[in-house]
Amino acid sequence: MTTSALARRAITIFQDHIEALGYRPLVHFELEGCCHSSQIKANQEPFNRALSGTKAGTKADNKSATAAELSHRESASHKTREYTRERKLSSEHFVHINKALQHAGIEGQLVAEYWHNQWEYVSLFAGQSPLKEAQNLAQAMQLLPKLFAQHGFDQTLIKPVVWSGDQGQLALGSKNIFTEKVRAVHIPNAIQVNVSVLDRDGKNLVAHDNFGEILQRCFLNTSLANCLLFMPEPDAFERLALKNKYGLAQELCSPTDISGGHQGSIALYKERGKHNQPMGVEVILYDQHSQALLSEQNWQKTARVEHRLGSASMAYDPYVNVVFALANLVDALEAYHNDKGRALLATPFIEQALPVQMYSREKEHHQNNGLDSKCVTKQTQEPSAYELFAGSDWLAKRINRSGQALNKSNLLHRELGEQLTRSVLTRYQPNNNIALLTTG
C-alpha cells in the first residue's frame, strides 16, 4: 500500500475521532510556485516585473502595481542588455486556470504572488473535510503544470527555491520601492497549512479560552522531529538559509526556525495577523466608487494556527501532512479537555533551530586534547531531518491511540502508525537504501 493510501486511512481515523469528541476539523492549504515561458531574445529592459502585492512575502490580492513600482520599471538600467523575454502571468490566465480548477472539483483558486511570475494556490473555505482538502492539493499539484502549459508556460516550478527567479534590490527601509540596482533574487516557495476546529454550535474553538495557544504549542513541540514531512527535499533546507546566505533579508520574509507568537513560523492568528494587521475585517458598506465606508471585525471566524515551515515541492505529500495536522489537533483537544492545557503550557517555549540538511553528513571538528597544544580531528554527525523522524514514535503512537479510541484495532488498522512511518522513511530514504525503522 502506498504512503498516501496509508495516510488517507489515518486521516479517516482522526476525522472520526475528532467528530466523536464533538468537533469538526478544518484544514486549508496555501501553495506557492512559479512558472516560466522562454520565448525570444530582444534588446529590451531586463527587469520588467509585474508585481501584484505590496509587501514581500505577503498574500497577493491582484491589485494594480503602485506608482513606485511602475516608476521602477520605467527607470531600470541596462536597457540595452540582451535577455530572454518571457510570457507574463495576467489576470486572464488566472481566470481561465481557476475555471479549470473548479471544473475539476478542486476547492481552491490561483492568485498572483509577489515575485516575477509567482503564483499562489489558495484553498477555498467551502466546508470540505480535511481528507478532501488533501485530495484537492494533490490533484492541483498534478494539474497545474498542464494548465500552465496550455497557456504557453513551459515550466511550472513547484520547488522550495527558484534560483535567480527575479532581479532587483529594495531601497533601504522599504518593502515596495526598488532601486535601479539589479541582482539575483532567489525566490522561496512555501506550503502553508492552516488549522482550526468548530464545536457543535459551529463556533471556532481557536478563538475561545486558550485553545489556540494549546494547538500552537502542540505544533511547536512536534515540528522538529517531523520536519521531514513538510521539508521533503534538500532544497527545502536551502530555502530557510536564503536570507542570511545570500544577503536577501530585506527582500524575503520566509521563516528560519521554529517560533511561535503571531509572527513566528508557527503562528497563532487571533485579533492580529503576521504583519499586525487586524484579522477578520469584513466590509459591510461600500460607496459608489467601491470604497469601503463601513467595516466590522470578526476575528473569531478567521482565528487559526498557520504552520508556515513547509516548502513547496513535488515530493510533498498533502495526505501525510494532513495526518500531521490532525494528530496535533487531537493532542490539543485532549490537553484542552484534561486541564485546559495547563500542564502543556506550564513551560515557555524556546525557539528551536531546524536541521540544516535532510540527510546526515559528517563534519570535522578540531579539538584540543587537553595535554598539549596538538589538536585532534573528530568526525561528528550533524542531526538530519531523516534521522529525527526515524527516531520519533509520536506520530505512530498518536495514530494508534486514536484507532483504539474508536475500537478500530482490527487487522485492517492494527499498527497503522508504524506502517505509515515506515512507508514515509522508505519513500524518502537516501540513495534508495533500505530504510531502518526505529519507531514503535
C-alpha positions, 0 to 999 in steps of 0.5 A: 500500500502506498504512503498516501493510501496509508495516510488517507486511512489515518486521516479517516481515523482522526476525522472520526475521532475528532467528530466523536469528541464533538468537533469538526476539523478544518484544514486549508492549504496555501501553495506557492510556485512559479512558472516560466515561458522562454520565448525570444531574445530582444534588446529590451529592459531586463527587469520588467516585473509585474508585481501584484502585492505590496509587501514581500512575502505577503498574500497577493490580492491582484491589485494594480502595481503602485506608482513606485513600482511602475516608476521602477520599471520605467527607470531600470538600467541596462536597457540595452542588455540582451535577455530572454523575454518571457510570457507574463502571468495576467489576470486572464490566465488566472481566470481561465486556470481557476475555471479549470480548477473548479471544473475539476472539483478542486476547492481552491483558486490561483492568485498572483504572488509577489515575485516575477511570475509567482503564483499562489494556490489558495484553498477555498473555505467551502466546508470540505473535510480535511481528507478532501482538502488533501485530495484537492492539493494533490490533484492541483499539484498534478494539474497545474503544470498542464494548465500552465502549459496550455497557456504557453508556460513551459515550466511550472516550478513547484520547488522550495527555491527558484534560483535567480527567479527575479532581479532587483534590490529594495531601497533601504527601509522599504518593502515596495520601492526598488532601486535601479540596482539589479541582482539575483533574487532567489525566490522561496516557495512555501506550503502553508497549512492552516488549522482550526476546529468548530464545536457543535454550535459551529463556533471556532474553538481557536478563538475561545479560552486558550485553545489556540495557544494549546494547538500552537504549542502542540505544533511547536513541540512536534515540528522538529522531529517531523520536519521531514514531512513538510521539508521533503527535499534538500532544497527545502533546507536551502530555502530557510538559509536564503536570507542570511546566505545570500544577503536577501533579508530585506527582500524575503520574509520566509521563516528560519526556525521554529517560533511561535507568537503571531509572527513566528513560523508557527503562528497563532492568528487571533485579533492580529495577523503576521504583519499586525494587521487586524484579522477578520475585517469584513466590509459591510458598506461600500460607496459608489466608487467601491470604497469601503465606508463601513467595516466590522471585525470578526476575528473569531471566524478567521482565528487559526494556527498557520504552520508556515515551515513547509516548502513547496515541492513535488515530493510533498505529500498533502495526505501525510501532512494532513495526518500531521495536522490532525494528530496535533489537533487531537493532542490539543483537544485532549490537553484542552479537555484534561486541564485546559492545557495547563500542564502543556503550557506550564513551560515557555517555549524556546525557539528551536533551530531546524536541521540544516540538511535532510540527510546526515553528513559528517563534519570535522571538528578540531579539538584540543586534547587537553595535554598539549597544544596538538589538536585532534580531528573528530568526525561528528554527525550533524542531526538530519531531518531523516534521522529525527523522524526515524527516531520519533514514535509520536506520530505512530503512537498518536495514530494508534491511540486514536484507532483504539479510541474508536475500537478500530484495532482490527487487522485492517488498522492494527499498527497503522502508525508504524506502517505509515512511518515506515512507508514515509522513511522508505519513500524518502530514504537516501540513495534508495537504501533500505530504510531502518525503522526505529519507531514503535 
